[in-house]
């Protein structure tokens, strides 16, 4: 017939990463495996969506015989072919179990000629597939050879329908990918159900322009593209045809459960079957797992690793009392310092050591006056010692009260000229007591020289206010009675 031109289109198709509730199903969800098949909408990358479960057509015929090309009626059994309607189906030979993928465009019944394009591919079949029915060249061209990927052009006149069958599909892991590139004047597209309802009640309506994948019921679809190219969409160095996640970079191709989907795009990376029996988008292996064996599924257990069948949660923070480090706190530890908020002396600032110098129950890191002397820490010359007068005798920026004073005489060491003053002695501003200023065994000229030293030193201490008049008199009287400064007789 006419020369065929092939329009190649790579429809984005990726691994199953989101399972969405099924809006239509002609059979119960528990019907797994043949003769039931699942239909997946794979138009949107990263979101293959199961849209229906339909029974395959069963007859004791080959796929070609079932197509009934020479039939006067012009369409296969159980396929409700109508004008301007395309039909897709899966046929199972009940004598041999051989599977066939079939597609037919509706006859026109006096309408205008039609030109249509269709890309389809069979992947992961464990037997060799072959075109069993194609009446014109170009309707199923395997491109490239041996890829099980087909590009087809259909041109037919007002009198006829047009279609193909591909037989020899085998195993339990196969996927048929069909892409409605361009159906011309066709207005509707149906997947024909095997209950053969005359009112089309078992047919599922497909959307023209979308890509679909067909698998044995309860099996995940392949993530391979419908058209074979050398593209590397995710630029991970592995061409899409061989990439187990063609749209998510994964150079290592890790696939822990061996299901054909790389771990980075596998919705259930530890479940080879990727089961989601209630179609809620949560894999069964996660939804119904119970790690701590307390009878509460992990996805709703408020202590996944700790048995707590009662699920008590007194602070209503979503963490059960049995595993809540702060069972009376919500939130538990907002500053992340491992101290529950209810006892944290700085509940919004990280301070695991809980240092509270002045014991006011406010941690130092959030207390702006650590010594409670009414001088803010930023201005306090002794941050941790109470000194409201801010005394700083040597003007070095360090408060007097927190300077060093090794002999505890009240004079800081860097100003103390007598660092070993006995405890309790009265001292002058230089930190020296009378016995240190007037040493008895000094080389006095005579006894009067020693007494005069004591008299002057005690007067100075009296003027400083560190001794009384009576104490001064005592110092002088004691000095007069001493023998300090007396010369020994020869």
C-alpha positions in Angstrom: 0.0 0.0 0.0 1.1 3.6 0.5 4.6 4.6 1.8 4.6 4.8 5.6 6.3 7.6 7.5 7.1 6.9 11.1 6.8 9.6 13.8 8.9 8.5 16.8 7.9 9.9 20.1 9.5 8.9 23.4 6.7 9.2 25.9 8.2 9.8 29.3 7.8 6.6 31.3 9.4 5.9 34.6 9.2 3.5 37.5 6.2 3.2 39.6 6.7 5.8 42.4 3.1 6.7 43.3 0.1 4.4 43.5 -3.2 6.3 43.3 -6.6 5.0 44.2 -8.2 3.1 41.3 -11.2 4.9 39.9 -12.5 1.9 37.9 -12.2 -1.9 38.2 -14.3 -4.5 36.5 -13.2 -7.2 38.9 -12.4 -7.5 42.6 -8.9 -6.3 43.7 -8.0 -9.8 45.0 -8.1 -11.2 41.5 -4.3 -11.6 40.8 -2.6 -13.1 37.8 -4.2 -14.2 34.5 -6.8 -14.1 33.1 -6.9 -10.7 34.9 -4.7 -7.8 33.8 -4.0 -4.4 35.3 -4.1 -1.3 33.2 -1.7 1.5 34.2 -1.7 5.1 32.9 2.0 5.8 32.4 1.7 9.2 30.7 3.2 11.2 33.6 6.8 10.4 34.5 7.3 9.2 38.1 3.6 8.5 38.6 2.4 5.3 36.9 -1.2 5.0 38.0 -3.2 1.8 38.0 -6.6 2.7 36.5 -8.4 -0.6 36.1 -8.3 -4.4 36.4 -9.9 -6.2 33.5 -10.4 -9.8 32.5 -8.6 -10.9 29.3 -10.6 -12.4 26.4 -10.4 -16.2 26.5 -11.0 -18.5 23.5 -9.6 -21.8 22.2 -8.0 -20.0 19.3 -4.7 -18.5 18.3 -4.4 -14.8 18.5 -4.6 -14.5 14.8 -7.7 -16.8 14.6 -9.4 -14.7 17.3 -8.7 -11.5 15.3 -10.7 -13.1 12.5 -9.3 -11.0 9.8 -11.4 -12.6 7.1 -14.6 -12.4 9.2 -17.5 -10.8 7.5 -18.3 -8.9 10.7 -14.8 -7.4 10.6 -13.9 -7.6 14.3 -12.8 -10.2 16.9 -15.2 -11.9 19.4 -15.9 -9.8 22.5 -14.5 -6.7 20.9 -17.3 -4.2 20.5 -16.0 -2.4 17.4 -17.8 0.7 16.4 -17.3 3.5 13.9 -14.6 6.0 14.9 -13.6 3.8 17.9 -10.3 2.1 18.6 -10.1 -1.1 20.7 -7.3 -2.8 22.6 -7.3 -6.2 24.2 -5.4 -9.1 25.7 -6.3 -12.6 24.4 -5.5 -15.9 26.0 -5.6 -19.2 24.0 -7.2 -21.6 26.5 -5.6 -24.5 24.7 -2.0 -23.3 24.8 -2.1 -20.3 27.3 -0.4 -18.3 24.6 -1.1 -14.6 25.0 -1.7 -12.0 22.3 -1.9 -8.2 22.3 -4.5 -6.9 19.9 -5.4 -3.5 18.5 -8.0 -2.5 15.9 -9.3 0.8 14.5 -13.0 1.0 13.8 -14.4 0.6 10.3 -15.8 3.8 8.8 -19.1 2.5 7.4 -19.0 5.0 4.5 -17.0 7.6 6.4 -13.8 9.2 5.3 -10.3 7.6 5.0 -8.2 7.6 8.2 -4.5 7.8 8.9 -3.3 6.9 12.4 0.0 6.2 14.3 0.6 3.8 17.1 3.7 2.9 19.1 3.7 -0.2 21.2 6.2 -2.5 22.9 6.3 -5.9 24.8 9.0 -6.1 27.5 10.1 -8.8 29.9 8.3 -11.6 28.1 10.1 -14.9 28.7 9.2 -16.1 25.2 9.8 -14.6 21.8 7.0 -12.4 20.6 6.0 -12.0 17.0 3.6 -10.1 14.8 0.8 -12.6 14.1 -1.6 -10.3 12.2 -0.8 -7.3 10.1 -2.3 -6.9 6.7 -0.1 -4.0 5.3 3.6 -3.2 5.5 4.5 -0.6 8.1 1.7 -1.4 10.6 4.1 -3.1 13.0 7.8 -2.3 12.3 10.1 -3.6 15.0 12.5 -0.7 15.6 15.3 -1.6 16.2 15.2 -5.2 15.3 15.0 -7.5 18.3 13.8 -4.8 20.7 10.1 -5.9 20.8 9.4 -2.2 20.2 7.1 -1.4 17.3 6.2 1.7 15.4 3.2 1.6 13.2 1.4 3.6 10.6 -2.2 2.8 9.6 -4.0 4.1 6.5 -7.3 2.6 5.6 -10.3 3.5 3.4 -14.0 4.0 4.1 -14.8 0.3 3.8 -12.5 -1.2 6.4 -11.1 -1.5 9.8 -7.3 -1.9 10.4 -5.3 -3.5 13.1 -2.6 -5.8 14.4 -1.9 -8.7 16.8 1.4 -9.6 18.5 1.5 -13.2 19.9 3.9 -15.3 21.9 3.8 -13.2 25.1 4.8 -15.5 28.0 5.7 -15.5 31.7 4.3 -13.5 34.6 6.5 -10.3 34.5 5.6 -9.0 31.0 4.4 -5.5 30.3 2.7 -4.3 27.1 3.2 -0.6 26.5 0.9 1.2 24.1 1.2 4.8 23.1 -1.6 6.5 21.2 0.6 8.8 19.2 -2.0 10.0 16.7 -5.4 8.3 16.0 -6.6 10.7 13.4 -10.4 10.9 13.2 -10.9 8.2 15.9 -12.9 9.7 18.8 -12.9 7.0 21.4 -10.6 4.2 22.6 -11.6 1.2 24.7 -9.9 -1.7 26.4 -12.2 -4.7 25.7 -13.1 -6.9 28.7 -13.3 -10.7 28.5 -16.7 -11.1 30.0 -17.9 -10.1 26.6 -20.8 -7.9 27.8 -22.9 -6.9 24.8 -23.5 -3.4 26.4 -19.8 -2.7 26.7 -20.1 -2.8 30.5 -16.9 -4.7 30.9 -14.9 -2.3 28.6 -12.6 0.3 30.1 -12.4 3.7 28.4 -8.9 4.9 27.6 -7.8 8.5 26.9 -6.6 9.2 23.4 -3.2 10.8 23.6 -2.1 8.9 26.8 0.3 6.0 27.2 -0.8 2.9 29.0 0.9 -0.3 30.3 -0.8 -3.6 30.7 0.5 -6.3 33.1 -0.8 -9.5 34.7 -3.0 -8.4 37.6 -1.0 -7.5 40.8 2.3 -7.1 39.0 4.2 -3.8 38.6 4.7 -2.4 35.1 8.2 -2.1 33.6 9.8 1.3 33.6 11.3 1.0 30.1 10.4 3.5 27.4 7.9 2.5 24.7 10.3 3.6 21.9 13.9 2.4 22.0 16.5 5.2 21.8 20.0 5.9 22.9 18.9 8.8 25.1 20.1 9.2 28.6 17.4 11.4 30.1 18.8 11.5 33.6 22.4 11.9 32.5 23.7 9.1 34.7 25.7 7.4 31.9 23.2 4.7 31.3 20.8 4.9 28.3 17.1 4.9 29.1 16.6 1.5 27.5 19.0 -0.1 30.0 18.4 2.2 33.0 16.3 0.9 35.8 15.4 4.5 36.7 15.6 6.4 33.4 14.4 9.7 34.8 16.3 9.6 38.2 20.1 9.5 38.1 21.4 6.3 39.7 24.7 5.3 38.2 25.0 2.3 40.6 21.7 0.9 39.4 21.0 -0.5 42.9 17.9 -2.7 43.0 17.7 -4.3 46.4 14.5 -6.3 45.8 15.3 -7.3 42.2 12.0 -6.1 40.7 13.5 -4.2 37.8 13.0 -0.8 39.4 16.1 0.9 40.9 15.9 1.7 44.6 15.8 5.5 44.0 12.5 5.2 42.0 11.1 2.0 43.5 7.9 2.8 45.6 8.5 -0.4 47.6 12.3 -0.9 47.6 12.1 -4.0 49.8 9.0 -5.6 48.2 9.6 -7.3 44.8 5.9 -7.2 44.0 5.3 -3.6 45.1 2.0 -4.6 46.5 -0.6 -1.9 47.5 -3.7 -4.0 48.0 -5.9 -1.2 49.0 -4.5 1.3 46.4 -3.9 4.0 49.0 -0.4 4.8 47.9 1.3 3.0 50.8 3.1 -0.3 50.1 1.6 -3.2 52.0 5.0 -4.1 53.4 5.1 -0.7 55.2 1.4 -0.2 55.8 0.8 -3.6 57.5 4.2 -4.1 59.1 4.4 -4.4 62.9 8.0 -4.2 64.0 7.4 -4.4 67.7 4.7 -7.1 67.5 2.2 -5.1 69.7 -0.7 -5.6 67.3 -0.5 -2.0 66.0 0.6 -1.5 62.4 3.8 0.5 62.1 2.2 3.2 60.0 -0.2 4.1 62.9 1.9 2.9 65.8 3.0 5.9 68.0 6.0 3.7 69.3 7.2 1.7 66.3 10.1 0.1 68.1 8.5 -0.3 71.6 5.5 -2.5 72.3 2.6 -0.4 73.5 -0.7 -1.8 72.5 -2.6 0.7 74.6 -1.0 3.6 72.6 -1.2 6.0 75.6 0.1 9.5 74.7 -0.5 11.8 77.7 0.9 14.9 76.2 -0.8 14.3 72.8 2.4 14.8 70.8 2.0 11.8 68.6 4.7 9.9 70.5 3.5 7.2 72.9 4.4 7.4 76.6 6.3 4.1 76.3 8.9 5.7 74.0 8.5 9.4 74.7 11.6 10.9 76.4 9.4 13.7 77.6 6.0 12.2 78.2 4.6 15.3 79.9 5.9 17.7 77.3 4.6 18.8 73.9 6.8 19.8 72.2 9.3 17.5 73.9 12.6 19.3 73.4 12.3 22.3 71.0 16.0 23.4 71.4 17.3 19.8 70.8 19.6 19.7 73.8 18.2 16.4 75.2 16.6 18.2 78.2 12.8 18.1 78.2 11.2 21.5 77.9 9.4 21.1 81.2 12.6 21.1 83.1 14.9 22.9 80.7 16.2 26.2 82.2 16.6 27.6 78.7 13.9 25.8 76.7 14.6 27.7 73.4 18.4 27.8 73.5 20.7 24.7 73.3 22.3 24.2 76.7 22.7 20.5 77.6 24.9 21.3 80.7 22.1 23.5 82.2 24.7 25.7 84.0 22.9 28.2 86.3 25.5 30.1 88.3 23.3 32.1 90.6 20.7 29.3 91.0 17.7 31.3 89.8 16.4 28.5 87.5 17.4 30.5 84.4 20.3 29.0 82.5 23.3 31.2 82.1 23.1 31.1 78.2 19.7 32.8 78.3 20.2 34.8 81.6 21.3 38.4 80.8 22.2 39.0 84.5 23.9 35.9 85.8 24.8 37.3 89.2 21.5 39.2 89.8 23.3 42.4 90.7 21.1 44.4 88.3 24.1 45.0 86.0 23.5 43.3 82.6 26.2 40.7 81.7 27.3 42.7 78.7 28.3 45.6 81.0 29.1 43.7 84.2 32.9 43.7 85.1 32.2 40.6 87.3 29.6 38.6 85.4 29.3 35.8 87.9 29.9 37.7 91.2 27.5 40.0 92.8 29.0 43.5 92.7 26.5 46.2 92.1 29.1 48.9 92.9 31.4 47.6 90.0 34.5 48.5 92.0 37.7 48.3 89.9 40.6 49.8 91.9 43.2 49.1 89.2 41.0 50.1 86.3 41.7 47.0 84.3 38.1 46.3 83.4 37.8 43.4 85.9 35.7 44.0 89.0 37.6 44.1 92.3 35.5 41.3 93.7 36.5 38.9 91.1 40.2 39.8 91.0 42.7 37.4 92.8 43.4 37.9 96.5 45.6 35.0 97.7 45.9 36.1 101.4 42.3 37.2 101.7 43.2 40.5 103.2 40.9 42.5 100.9 43.6 43.8 98.6 44.0 42.1 95.2 47.3 40.4 94.5 48.4 42.8 91.8 48.2 45.7 94.2 49.2 43.8 97.4 52.8 44.6 98.6 52.5 42.0 101.4 51.1 38.8 99.8 51.4 36.6 102.9 49.5 38.7 105.5 48.2 36.4 108.3 44.4 35.9 108.2 42.6 38.5 110.2 45.3 41.2 110.3 44.3 44.7 109.6 46.1 46.1 106.5 46.7 49.4 104.7 45.8 50.1 101.1 48.9 48.2 100.0 47.8 45.1 101.9 50.4 45.3 104.7 49.8 44.9 108.4 51.7 46.7 111.2 53.9 43.7 112.0 54.8 43.5 108.3 55.6 47.3 108.1 57.5 47.4 111.4 59.5 44.2 111.6 60.8 43.6 115.2 64.1 42.2 114.0 64.8 45.1 111.6 68.0 47.0 112.0 66.5 49.7 114.1 68.8 52.6 115.4 67.3 52.1 118.9 64.0 50.9 120.5 62.5 54.3 120.0 62.8 53.9 116.3 60.7 50.8 116.3 58.0 52.3 118.6 57.8 55.4 116.3 57.2 53.1 113.3 54.4 51.3 115.1 52.9 54.7 116.2 52.8 56.1 112.6 51.5 52.8 111.1 48.7 52.5 113.6 47.7 56.1 113.1 47.5 55.5 109.4 45.2 52.5 109.9 43.1 54.5 112.3 42.6 57.2 109.6 41.6 54.5 107.1 39.0 53.3 109.5 40.3 49.7 109.7 41.2 49.9 113.4 39.7 51.7 116.4 41.4 54.2 118.8 41.6 51.5 121.4 43.3 49.1 118.9 45.7 51.8 118.1 46.6 52.4 121.8 47.1 48.6 122.1 49.5 48.5 119.2 51.5 51.4 120.7 51.5 50.0 124.3 52.6 46.6 123.1 55.4 48.1 121.0 56.6 50.2 124.0 56.9 47.1 126.2 58.7 45.1 123.6 62.4 44.8 123.3 62.3 45.4 119.5 65.1 47.8 118.4 66.9 47.6 121.8 70.7 47.2 121.6 72.2 44.2 123.4 74.8 45.1 126.1 78.3 44.1 125.4 
